[in-house]
């Protein structure tokens, strides 16, 4: 498949799938709304409304459905209001009437208009309209389209019709201080048909859009896998896993060590030749030195089969980091759609692994390309600000000072695919949240005006990674230098995050190590044993 065709398929797939998912979500919500109440009404909680005036009115609203000719042949919606006075046995009135008639009845009457309702804790805001006493009790008026009056709980139901309407709550005797408990409910014959339509439409959109995404991503993945002479992962002069240098191999595939002496020898060859002049078998010969002693040096950690590289630009601008986030906006827009495709391809790859034990290679290369693209933008704009070179718009490797790669696995566990992306990843996800999380929420219960509510206290601020990058950038601004130890630590945090991304995206079965491998490049392989004294290991000269 040619690259332009793959791009077009991917874009069309995303543009079709996004509305399809939205339609599915809307259909699911509508279905829940249609069945959540046993009597068919979606009902709010009971809340207390208290004003010192003679009447409480609903907020002013624009006329609804003025252009609808007559009554529709189906139920657009039914409003139900339940009102009860807080004072026992005190009669209460609730009614709904045309807005103009309500304004005429309450003209010159002290009343309160409901403006807004806030939750957690519940609080109602009113607009007080000064005036005098009403001329007559509300029940005596003939303006009401629907009304209810009496002691105890009063219930009003009204089929919604076009026009401008207003709800009024008063004491039945038109006395001041309206103090009531109220509950609103709504039902409509359109909810279930709308839910069905949304669900069917969403499914059809997914059946069209998801295959387009898969074919487009596979085509781009094949192009991304083609080498283009990009920078080796280990830096300008070294190789790295999967990037033109030594590659990581699974333990079972390593094979025997390379031929040749694994340890250095300081013994001259002549000392090991029997009968040669100057050897121990010759009179007057200089005796050989004592056998070389060895002790092991701590081995470097085993490398993870993903490689994240970032080379610090020595000529960083002092101020450019202030605007890089703005310059990277085109990348952010494209990455939004690429990450959406990444999620879809990961789900499809999960099913492929479950049934075949293999990650489709083209989808694997596409997802690695998305991670690579994201890392280059992050290295440039916000997660390291380690270069002023603008990131390329490509999934491929490029001659850029930041790169990322993952070695393709020949086989993957079918069972792990069910649990590693969530259950096994929980410890790492908690740590990644600590590194990159920005907000927290604290809950507490609070009683106010005898109404139990809940309040949120949100604590927000920069993440640990963001704070470290900000500190490095401020130091750069004033000194012109990026502190190398801080850069190495920032790269270690990013490396940890991307390893967890690789694991949770089902790309490898190896569990990410709990360590910060700091520095621009990945750590080298296991260390050697060098002569420092001690007992030589097996096979040493």
C-alpha positions as CSV (number, residue, x, y, z in Angstrom):
1,X,0.0,0.0,0.0
2,X,1.3,3.4,-0.9
3,X,1.9,5.9,1.9
4,X,-0.7,8.5,0.8
5,X,-3.4,5.8,0.6
6,X,-2.5,4.6,4.1
7,X,-2.7,8.2,5.4
8,X,-6.1,8.8,3.8
9,X,-7.5,5.5,5.2
10,X,-6.2,6.3,8.7
11,X,-7.7,9.8,8.6
12,X,-11.1,8.6,7.3
13,X,-11.1,5.8,9.9
14,X,-10.5,8.2,12.7
15,X,-13.0,10.7,11.5
16,X,-15.7,7.9,11.3
17,X,-14.7,6.1,14.5
18,X,-14.7,9.1,16.8
19,X,-18.3,10.0,16.1
20,X,-19.2,6.3,16.3
21,X,-17.8,6.0,19.8
22,X,-19.6,9.2,20.8
23,X,-22.8,7.8,19.4
24,X,-22.3,4.5,21.3
25,X,-21.6,6.4,24.5
26,X,-24.7,8.6,24.0
27,X,-26.8,5.5,23.3
28,X,-25.6,3.8,26.4
29,X,-26.4,6.8,28.5
30,X,-29.8,7.2,26.9
31,X,-30.5,3.5,27.5
32,X,-29.5,3.9,31.1
33,X,-31.7,7.0,31.4
34,X,-34.6,5.2,29.9
35,X,-34.4,2.3,32.4
36,X,-32.9,3.9,35.5
37,X,-36.3,4.7,37.1
38,X,-39.0,2.1,37.7
39,X,-41.8,4.5,37.0
40,X,-40.1,5.8,33.8
41,X,-39.0,9.1,35.2
42,X,-35.4,10.3,35.6
43,X,-35.6,11.9,39.0
44,X,-33.4,14.4,40.8
45,X,-32.7,14.4,44.5
46,X,-35.0,16.1,47.0
47,X,-33.7,19.6,47.8
48,X,-34.7,22.3,50.1
49,X,-35.8,25.8,48.8
50,X,-36.4,28.6,51.3
51,X,-37.2,32.2,50.6
52,X,-38.7,35.0,52.8
53,X,-40.9,36.3,50.0
54,X,-44.5,35.3,48.9
55,X,-43.6,33.2,45.9
56,X,-40.7,31.3,44.3
57,X,-40.5,31.2,40.5
58,X,-38.4,29.2,38.1
59,X,-35.6,30.8,36.1
60,X,-36.7,32.8,33.0
61,X,-36.2,30.8,29.9
62,X,-36.6,31.4,26.2
63,X,-39.7,30.1,24.5
64,X,-39.4,26.4,23.5
65,X,-40.7,25.1,20.2
66,X,-42.3,28.3,18.9
67,X,-41.9,27.0,15.4
68,X,-43.5,23.6,16.0
69,X,-47.0,23.5,14.4
70,X,-49.5,22.2,16.9
71,X,-49.2,19.2,19.1
72,X,-46.9,16.4,18.0
73,X,-48.2,12.8,17.7
74,X,-45.8,11.5,20.3
75,X,-44.8,12.5,23.9
76,X,-41.9,14.9,23.6
77,X,-41.5,14.9,27.4
78,X,-43.3,15.0,30.7
79,X,-42.3,17.1,33.6
80,X,-43.1,16.0,37.1
81,X,-42.7,18.2,40.2
82,X,-43.2,17.0,43.8
83,X,-43.4,19.7,46.5
84,X,-44.0,19.5,50.2
85,X,-43.9,22.2,52.9
86,X,-41.1,21.8,55.5
87,X,-43.7,23.0,58.1
88,X,-46.0,20.0,58.9
89,X,-49.6,20.3,57.8
90,X,-49.0,23.6,56.0
91,X,-50.7,23.7,52.6
92,X,-48.5,24.4,49.6
93,X,-49.3,25.3,46.0
94,X,-47.3,24.5,42.9
95,X,-48.4,25.5,39.4
96,X,-47.2,26.1,35.9
97,X,-48.6,28.8,33.6
98,X,-47.5,31.0,30.6
99,X,-44.7,33.3,31.5
100,X,-46.7,36.4,30.6
101,X,-49.6,35.5,32.9
102,X,-47.3,34.7,35.8
103,X,-45.6,38.1,35.4
104,X,-49.0,39.8,35.4
105,X,-50.1,37.9,38.5
106,X,-46.9,38.7,40.5
107,X,-46.5,42.3,39.2
108,X,-45.9,44.4,42.3
109,X,-45.6,41.3,44.6
110,X,-42.6,40.5,46.6
111,X,-41.2,37.3,45.1
112,X,-38.0,35.4,44.5
113,X,-36.7,34.1,41.1
114,X,-34.4,31.0,41.2
115,X,-31.2,31.8,39.3
116,X,-28.9,28.9,39.8
117,X,-28.4,25.7,41.7
118,X,-25.0,24.5,42.9
119,X,-24.3,21.0,44.1
120,X,-21.8,19.6,46.6
121,X,-23.0,21.2,48.8
122,X,-26.4,22.1,47.5
123,X,-27.0,25.8,47.4
124,X,-29.7,27.8,45.5
125,X,-29.2,31.3,44.4
126,X,-32.1,33.7,44.0
127,X,-33.0,37.2,42.7
128,X,-35.2,39.1,45.1
129,X,-37.9,41.2,43.5
130,X,-39.3,43.7,46.1
131,X,-43.0,44.3,46.3
132,X,-46.1,43.9,48.4
133,X,-48.7,41.2,49.1
134,X,-50.5,39.2,46.4
135,X,-54.0,40.3,45.7
136,X,-55.4,36.7,46.0
137,X,-54.3,33.1,46.7
138,X,-52.7,31.4,43.7
139,X,-55.4,28.7,43.4
140,X,-58.0,31.4,42.7
141,X,-56.2,32.3,39.4
142,X,-57.3,30.8,36.2
143,X,-54.0,31.1,34.5
144,X,-52.6,27.7,35.5
145,X,-52.1,25.0,32.8
146,X,-51.4,22.5,35.6
147,X,-51.4,22.9,39.3
148,X,-51.6,21.1,42.7
149,X,-52.5,22.4,46.1
150,X,-52.9,21.0,49.6
151,X,-51.1,19.6,52.7
152,X,-48.4,16.9,52.4
153,X,-46.6,16.1,49.2
154,X,-48.2,17.7,46.1
155,X,-47.4,16.3,42.7
156,X,-47.8,18.2,39.4
157,X,-47.3,16.5,35.9
158,X,-47.2,18.5,32.7
159,X,-46.7,17.4,29.1
160,X,-44.1,19.8,27.7
161,X,-45.6,21.9,24.9
162,X,-44.2,24.8,22.9
163,X,-44.2,28.2,24.5
164,X,-42.6,30.3,27.3
165,X,-43.6,28.8,30.7
166,X,-42.9,29.5,34.3
167,X,-43.3,27.4,37.5
168,X,-44.5,29.0,40.7
169,X,-44.4,27.7,44.3
170,X,-46.3,29.5,47.0
171,X,-48.0,28.8,50.3
172,X,-51.6,28.0,49.5
173,X,-52.9,30.9,51.6
174,X,-50.4,33.3,49.9
175,X,-48.6,33.9,53.1
176,X,-44.9,34.9,53.1
177,X,-41.8,32.6,53.8
178,X,-41.9,29.8,51.3
179,X,-40.0,26.8,52.7
180,X,-40.4,23.6,50.8
181,X,-38.7,20.3,49.8
182,X,-38.9,19.8,46.0
183,X,-38.1,17.1,43.5
184,X,-38.1,17.2,39.7
185,X,-38.6,14.3,37.3
186,X,-38.6,13.9,33.6
187,X,-39.6,11.2,31.1
188,X,-39.9,11.1,27.3
189,X,-41.1,8.6,24.7
190,X,-38.1,9.7,22.6
191,X,-35.4,8.4,24.9
192,X,-35.6,4.7,24.0
193,X,-35.8,5.3,20.2
194,X,-33.0,7.8,20.4
195,X,-30.9,5.3,22.4
196,X,-31.5,2.6,19.8
197,X,-30.7,4.9,17.0
198,X,-27.5,6.1,18.6
199,X,-26.4,2.5,19.4
200,X,-27.1,1.3,15.8
201,X,-25.4,4.3,14.3
202,X,-22.4,3.9,16.5
203,X,-22.0,0.2,15.7
204,X,-22.2,0.9,11.9
205,X,-19.7,3.7,12.2
206,X,-17.3,1.4,14.1
207,X,-17.7,-1.4,11.6
208,X,-16.6,1.0,8.9
209,X,-14.1,3.1,10.8
210,X,-12.1,0.5,12.7
211,X,-11.0,-1.5,9.6
212,X,-10.0,1.7,7.9
213,X,-7.8,2.6,10.9
214,X,-6.3,-0.9,11.0
215,X,-5.5,-0.9,7.2
216,X,-4.2,2.6,7.4
217,X,-2.0,2.0,10.5
218,X,-0.7,-1.3,9.0
219,X,0.3,0.6,5.8
220,X,2.1,3.3,7.7
221,X,3.7,0.7,10.0
222,X,5.3,-1.0,7.0
223,X,6.6,2.4,5.8
224,X,7.8,3.3,9.3
225,X,9.8,0.0,9.5
226,X,11.9,0.8,6.5
227,X,15.4,2.1,7.5
228,X,16.2,5.6,6.5
229,X,19.7,6.1,7.9
230,X,18.5,7.6,11.2
231,X,20.7,8.1,14.2
232,X,21.8,5.0,16.2
233,X,20.1,4.7,19.5
234,X,23.3,4.7,21.5
235,X,24.3,8.1,20.2
236,X,26.3,9.5,17.3
237,X,29.1,6.9,17.5
238,X,27.5,3.9,19.0
239,X,24.8,1.4,18.2
240,X,21.8,0.4,20.2
241,X,19.0,-2.1,20.3
242,X,17.2,-2.2,17.0
243,X,18.8,1.0,15.7
244,X,21.8,-0.2,13.7
245,X,23.9,-1.4,16.6
246,X,24.0,-4.5,18.8
247,X,20.4,-5.7,19.4
248,X,18.8,-7.0,22.4
249,X,18.0,-10.8,22.2
250,X,15.9,-12.8,24.5
251,X,18.0,-15.0,26.8
252,X,17.1,-18.2,25.0
253,X,18.3,-16.7,21.7
254,X,21.6,-15.3,22.9
255,X,23.6,-18.5,22.1
256,X,27.1,-19.2,23.3
257,X,29.6,-16.3,23.9
258,X,31.8,-15.2,21.1
259,X,35.0,-17.2,20.6
260,X,38.2,-16.0,22.2
261,X,39.5,-15.5,25.7
262,X,36.8,-13.9,27.8
263,X,39.2,-12.4,30.3
264,X,42.5,-10.6,29.7
265,X,45.8,-12.4,30.4
266,X,49.0,-10.7,31.5
267,X,51.2,-13.8,31.2
268,X,53.7,-13.7,28.3
269,X,53.3,-16.5,25.8
270,X,56.9,-17.6,26.3
271,X,56.1,-18.5,30.0
272,X,53.7,-21.1,28.7
273,X,56.1,-22.8,26.3
274,X,57.9,-25.8,27.9
275,X,61.6,-25.8,27.3
276,X,61.8,-22.4,25.8
277,X,64.7,-20.2,26.9
278,X,64.0,-18.3,30.0
279,X,61.1,-20.5,31.1
280,X,60.7,-22.1,34.5
281,X,62.3,-25.4,33.1
282,X,65.5,-23.7,32.2
283,X,68.3,-23.2,34.8
284,X,68.7,-19.5,35.8
285,X,65.4,-18.6,34.3
286,X,63.2,-15.9,35.8
287,X,60.3,-17.6,37.5
288,X,56.9,-16.6,36.2
289,X,54.7,-14.3,38.3
290,X,52.1,-15.7,40.5
291,X,48.8,-16.6,38.8
292,X,46.6,-13.6,38.0
293,X,43.9,-13.2,40.6
294,X,40.3,-12.1,39.7
295,X,37.3,-10.8,41.5
296,X,34.0,-9.9,39.9
297,X,33.0,-6.3,39.2
298,X,29.3,-5.6,39.6
299,X,27.5,-6.4,36.4
300,X,25.5,-3.8,34.6
301,X,21.7,-4.4,34.7
302,X,20.2,-6.4,31.9
303,X,18.8,-4.0,29.3
304,X,15.1,-3.8,28.7
305,X,14.0,-4.6,25.1
306,X,13.0,-1.0,24.5
307,X,15.5,1.8,23.9
308,X,15.0,5.5,24.7
309,X,17.7,7.9,23.7
310,X,18.1,11.7,24.1
311,X,21.2,13.7,23.3
312,X,21.5,17.0,25.1
313,X,22.0,19.9,22.7
314,X,25.1,21.8,23.9
315,X,23.9,25.1,22.3
316,X,20.5,25.3,23.8
317,X,18.8,28.7,23.6
318,X,18.2,30.4,27.0
319,X,14.6,31.4,26.2
320,X,13.3,29.2,23.4
321,X,11.8,26.7,25.9
322,X,9.3,29.4,26.8
323,X,7.6,29.1,23.4
324,X,8.3,25.5,22.4
325,X,4.9,24.3,23.7
326,X,3.3,26.8,21.3
327,X,5.5,25.9,18.4
328,X,4.6,22.2,19.0
329,X,0.8,22.7,18.7
330,X,0.7,21.2,15.2
331,X,2.4,18.1,16.6
332,X,-0.1,18.0,19.6
333,X,-3.0,18.0,17.1
334,X,-1.6,15.2,15.1
335,X,-0.6,13.2,18.1
336,X,-4.2,13.4,19.4
337,X,-5.4,11.5,16.4
338,X,-2.3,9.2,16.4
339,X,-2.9,8.2,20.0
340,X,-6.5,7.5,19.2
341,X,-5.4,5.1,16.4
342,X,-2.8,3.7,18.8
343,X,-5.6,2.7,21.2
344,X,-7.6,1.1,18.5
345,X,-4.6,-0.9,17.1
346,X,-3.6,-2.0,20.6
347,X,-7.0,-3.4,21.2
348,X,-7.0,-5.3,17.9
349,X,-3.4,-6.5,18.5
350,X,-4.6,-7.8,21.9
351,X,-7.1,-10.0,20.3
352,X,-4.5,-11.2,17.7
353,X,-2.1,-12.1,20.6
354,X,-4.9,-13.9,22.4
355,X,-5.6,-16.1,19.5
356,X,-2.2,-16.4,17.7
357,X,0.4,-15.5,20.3
358,X,1.9,-12.9,17.9
359,X,1.7,-9.1,17.6
360,X,0.9,-8.2,14.0
361,X,4.2,-6.8,12.8
362,X,2.8,-3.9,10.8
363,X,0.6,-2.7,13.7
364,X,3.6,-3.1,16.0
365,X,5.8,-0.9,13.8
366,X,3.0,1.7,13.7
367,X,2.6,1.8,17.5
368,X,6.4,2.1,17.9
369,X,6.3,4.9,15.5
370,X,3.6,6.7,17.5
371,X,5.7,6.3,20.7
372,X,8.8,7.5,18.8
373,X,6.9,10.6,17.5
374,X,5.5,11.4,20.9
375,X,9.0,11.1,22.6
376,X,10.6,13.4,20.0
377,X,7.9,16.0,20.7
378,X,8.1,15.5,24.5
379,X,11.9,15.8,24.4
380,X,11.6,19.0,22.4
381,X,8.7,20.8,24.1
382,X,7.9,19.7,27.7
383,X,9.4,16.4,29.0
384,X,13.1,17.4,28.7
385,X,13.4,20.5,26.5
386,X,16.8,19.0,25.6
387,X,17.0,20.3,22.0
388,X,16.0,23.3,19.9
389,X,15.8,21.3,16.7
390,X,12.1,21.0,15.6
391,X,10.8,17.4,15.6
392,X,10.1,15.8,12.2
393,X,6.6,14.9,11.2
394,X,7.3,11.2,10.7
395,X,6.8,7.8,12.4
396,X,10.2,6.7,11.1
397,X,13.5,7.0,12.7
398,X,15.2,10.2,11.8
399,X,18.5,12.0,12.3
400,X,17.2,13.7,15.4
401,X,18.7,13.9,18.9
402,X,15.9,11.9,20.5
403,X,14.7,8.5,19.4
404,X,12.8,5.4,20.6
405,X,12.6,1.8,19.6
406,X,11.3,-1.5,20.7
407,X,12.5,-4.9,19.6
408,X,9.8,-6.9,18.0
409,X,8.9,-10.1,20.0
410,X,8.6,-13.3,18.0
411,X,6.1,-14.7,20.5
412,X,3.9,-13.3,23.2
413,X,2.1,-15.0,26.0
414,X,-1.6,-15.5,25.3
415,X,-2.5,-15.5,29.0
416,X,-0.6,-12.4,30.0
417,X,-2.4,-10.3,27.5
418,X,-5.5,-10.5,29.7
419,X,-3.9,-9.2,32.9
420,X,-0.6,-7.4,32.2
421,X,-2.1,-4.2,30.9
422,X,-4.0,-3.5,34.1
423,X,-3.5,-5.9,37.0
424,X,0.2,-6.6,36.7
425,X,0.9,-3.0,35.8
426,X,-0.7,-1.5,38.9
427,X,2.6,-1.0,40.9
428,X,4.2,0.7,37.9
429,X,1.1,2.8,37.1
430,X,1.1,4.1,40.7
431,X,4.7,5.2,40.3
432,X,4.2,6.7,36.9
433,X,1.2,8.6,38.4
434,X,3.6,9.9,41.1
435,X,6.1,10.9,38.4
436,X,3.7,12.5,36.0
437,X,0.4,13.1,37.9
438,X,-0.7,16.7,38.4
439,X,-3.9,16.8,40.5
440,X,-5.5,15.2,43.5
441,X,-9.0,15.2,44.9
442,X,-9.9,15.1,48.5
443,X,-13.5,14.3,49.6
444,X,-15.3,15.2,52.7
445,X,-18.9,15.2,53.9
446,X,-20.4,18.5,55.0
447,X,-23.8,19.4,56.5
448,X,-25.2,22.7,55.6
449,X,-28.8,24.0,56.2
450,X,-29.8,20.5,57.4
451,X,-28.9,19.2,53.9
452,X,-26.2,16.6,53.6
453,X,-23.8,17.3,50.8
454,X,-20.3,16.6,49.6
455,X,-17.6,19.1,48.7
456,X,-14.5,18.6,46.6
457,X,-11.1,20.0,47.5
458,X,-8.8,19.8,44.5
459,X,-5.1,20.1,44.9
460,X,-3.3,20.8,41.7
461,X,0.3,21.6,40.7
462,X,3.1,20.5,38.5
463,X,4.2,16.8,38.4
464,X,7.6,15.7,39.6
465,X,8.8,15.4,36.0
466,X,7.3,18.8,35.1
467,X,8.9,20.4,38.1
468,X,12.3,19.0,37.3
469,X,12.1,20.2,33.7
470,X,10.9,23.6,34.9
471,X,13.9,23.9,37.3
472,X,16.3,22.8,34.6
473,X,14.8,25.4,32.2
474,X,15.0,28.2,34.7
475,X,18.6,27.4,35.4
476,X,19.2,27.4,31.6
477,X,17.5,30.8,31.3
478,X,19.8,32.4,33.9
479,X,23.1,30.5,33.3
480,X,22.9,29.4,29.7
481,X,23.7,25.8,30.8
482,X,21.5,22.7,31.2
483,X,22.7,20.9,34.3
484,X,23.8,17.4,33.2
485,X,23.0,15.5,36.3
486,X,19.4,16.9,36.2
487,X,19.2,16.0,32.5
488,X,20.3,12.4,33.2
489,X,17.7,12.1,36.0
490,X,14.9,13.5,33.8
491,X,15.8,11.0,31.0
492,X,15.7,8.2,33.6
493,X,12.1,9.1,34.6
494,X,11.1,9.3,30.9
495,X,12.7,6.0,30.3
496,X,10.8,4.4,33.1
497,X,7.5,5.9,31.8
498,X,8.1,4.6,28.3
499,X,9.0,1.1,29.4
500,X,5.6,1.0,31.3
501,X,3.9,2.2,28.1
502,X,5.5,-0.6,26.1
503,X,4.4,-3.2,28.6
504,X,0.8,-2.0,29.1
505,X,0.5,-1.6,25.3
506,X,1.1,-5.4,25.1
507,X,4.3,-4.9,23.1
508,X,6.6,-7.0,25.3
509,X,6.1,-9.6,28.0
510,X,9.2,-8.7,30.0
511,X,8.2,-6.9,33.2
512,X,9.7,-3.4,33.4
513,X,12.4,-3.1,36.0
514,X,11.9,-0.9,39.0
515,X,14.9,1.3,38.4
516,X,15.9,4.7,37.0
517,X,18.4,4.1,34.2
518,X,19.7,7.6,34.0
519,X,21.6,9.1,31.2
520,X,21.2,9.9,27.5
521,X,21.4,6.3,26.3
522,X,20.3,2.9,27.6
523,X,22.6,1.1,30.0
524,X,25.1,-1.3,28.5
525,X,24.7,-5.1,28.8
526,X,25.9,-7.3,31.7
527,X,29.5,-6.3,32.9
528,X,32.6,-8.4,32.7
529,X,34.9,-9.9,35.3
530,X,38.2,-8.1,35.4
531,X,41.5,-8.8,37.2
532,X,41.4,-7.1,40.6
533,X,42.4,-9.9,43.0
534,X,40.6,-12.9,44.3
535,X,39.8,-16.3,42.9
536,X,39.6,-16.6,39.1
537,X,36.2,-17.6,37.8
538,X,35.8,-20.8,35.8
539,X,37.3,-20.6,32.4
540,X,39.7,-17.7,33.3
541,X,43.4,-18.2,32.4
